[in-house]
Amino acid sequence: MTPKGAATRQRIIEGTSVEVRERGAAATTLDDVCARTSTSKSQIFHYFPGGKEELLLAVAAYEADRVLADQEPYLSSLTSWEAWQNWRDLVVRRYRKLGVHCPLGVLITELGRKTPAAQALTGQLLERWQGQLRAGVTAMQTAGQISPSLDADRIAAWLITAVQGGVAVLLSTGKSDHLEAALDTSLALLRAKPELLHVGASQDPT
């Protein structure tokens, strides 16, 4: 693909992302995308031969990358409780700003149950995200801040579930209260009494 072609393809993806934010995936039409991106349907089908479904999957991949990028610089440096708190604040701000217009949430909700490709994309995002959080938990275990008897991978999975559960409520209500409560409680438990958590413990801490 030429640089010009790559730029056009990216413009279509980003424009579609904006449309999904405003309308939802189901209501977004190719005509809407053409108007938003100043492209024709023939151009869209040139870059996305599978039509709308292929385009929405590309948008979901774009938004998945943004999910992790928007958590930096803290996600890749979770080596202190201050960094964890900063990460928490960043996550809450991100989803509070997006509100009910979280494009990835909308796309996964509308596509994830229907297409194996969307399910695979979601799985890849969660695997990458969980790996980053697992590295942070392991760093805190090495520093003596989190019990080494806990399974770092399961703790990371628990934290992602806390985020996604809170986001699900936010998408339904427009309020971030549950997301904040889930993250605050999770971090408070890890920080105050890590030895009492039996999440995937490799041995009985008693």
C-alpha positions as CSV (number, residue, x, y, z in Angstrom):
1,M,0.0,0.0,0.0
2,T,1.3,3.4,-0.9
3,P,1.7,6.1,1.8
4,K,-1.2,7.9,0.3
5,G,-3.3,4.8,0.4
6,A,-2.4,4.0,3.9
7,A,-3.3,7.5,5.0
8,T,-6.7,7.2,3.2
9,R,-7.4,3.9,4.9
10,Q,-6.5,5.3,8.3
11,R,-8.7,8.3,7.7
12,I,-11.6,6.0,6.9
13,I,-11.0,4.1,10.1
14,E,-10.7,7.2,12.3
15,G,-13.8,8.8,10.7
16,T,-15.8,5.6,11.2
17,S,-14.7,5.6,14.9
18,V,-16.2,9.1,15.3
19,E,-19.4,7.9,13.7
20,V,-19.6,4.9,16.0
21,R,-19.1,7.2,19.0
22,E,-22.0,9.4,17.9
23,R,-24.4,6.9,16.4
24,G,-23.5,3.4,17.5
25,A,-22.2,0.6,15.2
26,A,-25.5,-0.6,14.0
27,A,-26.8,2.9,13.0
28,T,-23.6,3.9,11.3
29,T,-23.9,3.5,7.5
30,L,-21.3,3.6,4.7
31,D,-22.9,6.8,3.5
32,D,-22.2,8.3,6.9
33,V,-18.6,7.2,6.6
34,C,-18.3,8.6,3.1
35,A,-19.6,12.0,4.2
36,R,-17.4,12.1,7.3
37,T,-14.2,11.1,5.5
38,S,-14.8,12.6,2.0
39,T,-14.4,9.3,0.4
40,S,-16.5,7.2,-2.0
41,K,-18.0,3.7,-1.4
42,S,-15.7,2.4,-4.1
43,Q,-12.7,3.6,-2.0
44,I,-14.2,2.0,1.2
45,F,-14.6,-1.4,-0.6
46,H,-11.1,-1.0,-2.1
47,Y,-9.6,-0.9,1.4
48,F,-12.3,-3.1,3.1
49,P,-13.5,-5.7,0.6
50,G,-15.7,-7.2,3.3
51,G,-17.7,-4.0,3.5
52,K,-19.1,-2.6,6.8
53,E,-18.2,-5.7,8.9
54,E,-14.6,-5.6,7.9
55,L,-14.4,-1.9,8.4
56,L,-15.9,-2.1,11.9
57,L,-13.4,-4.8,12.8
58,A,-10.6,-2.5,11.7
59,V,-12.1,0.2,13.9
60,A,-12.3,-2.2,16.8
61,A,-8.6,-3.0,16.4
62,Y,-7.8,0.7,16.2
63,E,-9.8,1.3,19.4
64,A,-8.2,-1.7,21.1
65,D,-4.8,-0.1,20.6
66,R,-6.1,3.1,22.0
67,V,-7.3,1.4,25.1
68,L,-3.8,0.5,26.1
69,A,-2.1,3.7,24.7
70,D,-4.5,5.8,26.8
71,Q,-3.3,4.1,30.0
72,E,0.3,5.2,29.5
73,P,2.8,6.1,30.9
74,Y,1.5,4.3,33.9
75,L,0.4,0.9,32.6
76,S,3.9,-0.1,31.7
77,S,5.5,1.2,34.9
78,L,3.3,-0.1,37.7
79,T,6.2,-0.4,40.2
80,S,4.8,1.7,43.1
81,W,1.5,2.4,44.8
82,E,1.7,5.9,43.5
83,A,1.9,4.5,39.9
84,W,-1.0,2.3,40.6
85,Q,-3.1,5.2,41.9
86,N,-2.1,7.3,38.8
87,W,-3.1,4.4,36.6
88,R,-6.5,4.2,38.4
89,D,-7.1,7.9,38.0
90,L,-6.2,7.8,34.3
91,V,-8.6,4.9,33.6
92,V,-11.4,6.6,35.4
93,R,-10.8,9.9,33.5
94,R,-10.7,8.1,30.2
95,Y,-14.0,6.3,30.6
96,R,-15.7,9.2,32.4
97,K,-14.8,11.3,29.3
98,L,-16.1,8.7,26.9
99,G,-19.2,8.1,28.9
100,V,-21.8,6.0,27.0
101,H,-19.9,6.7,23.8
102,C,-17.1,4.3,24.3
103,P,-16.6,3.0,20.7
104,L,-14.8,-0.2,21.6
105,G,-17.5,-1.1,24.1
106,V,-20.2,-0.4,21.6
107,L,-18.3,-2.4,18.9
108,I,-17.6,-5.4,21.1
109,T,-21.2,-5.4,22.4
110,E,-22.6,-5.3,18.8
111,L,-20.0,-7.5,17.1
112,G,-18.4,-9.7,19.7
113,R,-21.2,-12.1,20.1
114,K,-21.6,-12.6,16.3
115,T,-18.2,-12.9,14.7
116,P,-15.2,-15.1,15.7
117,A,-12.9,-12.3,14.4
118,A,-14.3,-9.8,16.9
119,Q,-14.0,-12.3,19.7
120,A,-10.4,-13.0,18.7
121,L,-9.6,-9.3,18.7
122,T,-11.2,-8.9,22.1
123,G,-9.1,-11.9,23.4
124,Q,-5.9,-10.4,22.0
125,L,-6.6,-7.0,23.7
126,L,-7.3,-8.7,27.1
127,E,-4.2,-10.8,26.7
128,R,-2.0,-7.8,26.1
129,W,-3.7,-5.8,28.9
130,Q,-3.5,-8.6,31.4
131,G,0.2,-9.1,30.6
132,Q,0.9,-5.4,31.4
133,L,-1.0,-5.7,34.7
134,R,0.6,-9.0,35.5
135,A,4.1,-7.4,35.1
136,G,3.0,-4.6,37.5
137,V,1.8,-7.1,40.1
138,T,5.0,-9.1,39.8
139,A,7.1,-6.0,40.3
140,M,5.1,-5.2,43.5
141,Q,5.6,-8.7,44.7
142,T,9.3,-8.4,44.2
143,A,9.3,-5.1,46.2
144,G,7.4,-6.9,49.0
145,Q,4.2,-4.8,48.5
146,I,2.0,-7.6,47.4
147,S,2.0,-11.1,48.8
148,P,4.2,-13.5,46.7
149,S,1.7,-16.3,47.4
150,L,-0.8,-14.7,45.1
151,D,-1.1,-15.6,41.4
152,A,-0.1,-12.5,39.6
153,D,-2.0,-13.5,36.4
154,R,-5.2,-14.0,38.3
155,I,-4.8,-10.7,40.1
156,A,-4.4,-9.0,36.7
157,A,-7.5,-10.8,35.4
158,W,-9.4,-9.6,38.5
159,L,-8.4,-6.0,37.9
160,I,-9.5,-6.1,34.2
161,T,-12.8,-7.6,35.3
162,A,-13.2,-4.7,37.8
163,V,-12.6,-2.2,35.0
164,Q,-14.8,-3.9,32.5
165,G,-17.6,-4.4,35.0
166,G,-17.5,-0.8,36.0
167,V,-17.5,0.3,32.3
168,A,-20.5,-1.9,31.6
169,V,-22.5,-0.1,34.3
170,L,-21.1,3.2,33.0
171,L,-22.4,2.4,29.5
172,S,-25.8,1.7,30.9
173,T,-26.0,4.7,33.3
174,G,-23.5,7.3,32.2
175,K,-22.0,7.3,35.7
176,S,-18.5,6.2,36.7
177,D,-19.3,5.5,40.4
178,H,-19.2,1.7,40.0
179,L,-16.0,1.8,38.1
180,E,-14.4,4.0,40.7
181,A,-15.7,1.8,43.5
182,A,-14.4,-1.4,41.8
183,L,-10.9,0.0,41.3
184,D,-10.7,1.6,44.7
185,T,-11.8,-1.5,46.5
186,S,-9.4,-3.7,44.5
187,L,-6.4,-1.5,45.2
188,A,-7.3,-1.0,48.8
189,L,-7.5,-4.8,49.4
190,L,-4.2,-5.4,47.7
191,R,-2.5,-2.6,49.6
192,A,-4.0,-3.2,53.1
193,K,-4.3,-6.9,53.5
194,P,-2.7,-8.8,50.6
195,E,-2.2,-11.9,52.7
196,L,-5.9,-12.3,53.1
197,L,-6.6,-12.6,49.4
198,H,-6.9,-16.1,48.2
199,V,-7.2,-15.3,44.5
200,G,-5.2,-18.1,42.9
201,A,-2.9,-18.4,45.9
202,S,-0.2,-20.9,45.3
203,Q,-0.2,-21.9,48.9
204,D,-2.3,-21.5,52.1
205,P,-1.1,-18.2,53.6
206,T,-2.1,-19.5,57.1
